[in-house]
């Protein structure tokens, strides 16, 4: 593929990490992940503005969530078992500690918390939520699982002084 071609991410594009990193393996420091994320955010905000940068991070998270769901989660499970699988996989991948704070299965809406969130746990106070990527990620997971669209909003964040990230997950009618 040359640089003029349109790139469409697929899970396989992550490559063979065990082949490519025989000594270092699949793990890295959270600071390195955040270095990439927050420098990318800085450049995108300067070039396109905060609103567009937030949207781009959300959209990237959505794509990541759909690919994560497709390639690591069992979508044939009933919702409670699916969420248990999701909880286990988020731990396994070091993304965060998921907890369902409330659930309305008739409306397919939830309030979820993610503690030790890869994106923001331990960040300084910014006065605004910063987990646009996570909103998209969660939305993408639930979209691929259910075939429906979701509005996911972060309602608490380390960036706003909280000690966990809290997300409202609502089915879009």
N, C-alpha and C positions, 0 to 999 in steps of 0.2 A: 504494500500500500504506500503510495507517495502522499505527501502532505496535502495535496490538492483534493484527495478523495475524502468523501464524507465518512467519518468514523462513527460506528455504532457499537457501543460497548456491549460485550457479552461476558459472562462469568469466566469463560475460558481465557479471556484476555488477561486475567490475573497471572497466568502462566503457571509453570511448575516450580513452585517455591522451593521444594526440597532439592530439586536439581540445580536451581540457580543460586541457592544459599545453603550449600552443604555444611558450612561452618557456623553461620549466624542463625540459621533456621527461620521459622515464621514470625518470630517476635521482635519487637522493637520497643523503644521507650515511648511513652505517651507524649512526651515533649516533642519528639520528632514528628509524630502524626499532627500534633497541634501546630508545629512550626509550618508544615505544609498548608494546613487548613487556614490558619490566621494570616499568613502572608498572602495566600490566594485571595482571601476576603479583602485584605487591605488594597491589593491591586484592583480587584473588581469594583470596590466602592469608589476608589479614586477615578477609575475609568468610566463607570456607568452610574454611580450613585448608590446609596445604601438600599433603596427600595428594590432596584434591579438586581443588585448583588444578593440580597436576601432571597429574591425569587429564583435566581440561578442556583443558589445553595439548596433551596427547597426542591427544585426540579432534579438536581443531581442526587439528592437524598431519595427522591421518589424512584428514580432509576435504580439506585443501589438497593433500595428496599424490595423492589420487584425481583431483581436478580438474586438477592439474598434469600428471599422466600422461595423462589423457583428452585434454587440449588442447595438449600440446607434444611428447609422445613417440610413437614409432611402435611400437604394441603388437603388430604382426604380425611383428616381428623375432625371430630366435632369441635366446636369453638373452645370449650374449656380445655380439652386436650391439646388443641392447637396452641393456645396461649401458654400452656405448660411447656410444650415443645419450644416455643419462641423464648420463653424465660430461660430454659436450659441452654439454648444456642447463643443467646446474648451473653450469658456467663462464659460459655466455652470460648467464644471469640473475644472476650474481654471488652465488650461494648458497654455493658452496664448491668445493674441488678434491677430487673423488672418486677414490679408489684402492681397488681390490679387493686386500685383503691375503691372503685365502684364499677358496677357493670349493669346495664339494662339490656338483656339479650333480646327482648322484643323489639327495641329500637336500635339494637346493635350499636350502642354507644357506651363509652368507657371513660373513666379517668384512670390514667396510668401514671405511675411514678418510675423514674429511672434514676437510681442512686449510683454513685461512682461513675457517672456518665463520661464516656470517653471524650466527648467534645468540650465539656465545660466544668466538671467538678474540680473545685479548687481555684477557679479563676477569680480575679479581683472583681469588685463591684463595678458594673458598667451602667447600671440604671435601666437596662433593657434586656429582654431575653435574647440569647444568642444562638439558640439551637434550631435555626431554620432547616439545616440539613436533617436533623433528627425528626422534625415535623414531616418532612418529605419521606424520610425512611420509613417511619411508622405508617404513613398514608399508603406508601407503595406496598408494604407488606399486607395490610388489610385489603387493599384493592385486589392484589393478585389472589389472595386467599378467597375472597368473597365474590369477585367480579363486579364489585360496586365501588363507588367513589366515596371518599371520606374527607372531612374537613378536620385537620389535626392542628391544634393550637397549643403552644406552650403557655401555660398559665403561671408557672413558677420556674425559676432558673437560678443557678449560681450567679449569673450576671445581674440578677435583681436582688441579690442578697440572701436567697433561700439556700437550703442545704440539700435539696434534691430537685430534680427536674420533674415537673408535673405537666401532663398533657391531657387535654380534652380531645377525645376521639368521637366524632359524630358522623353518622351516615348522612350523605348528601342525597336528598330526595329528588 
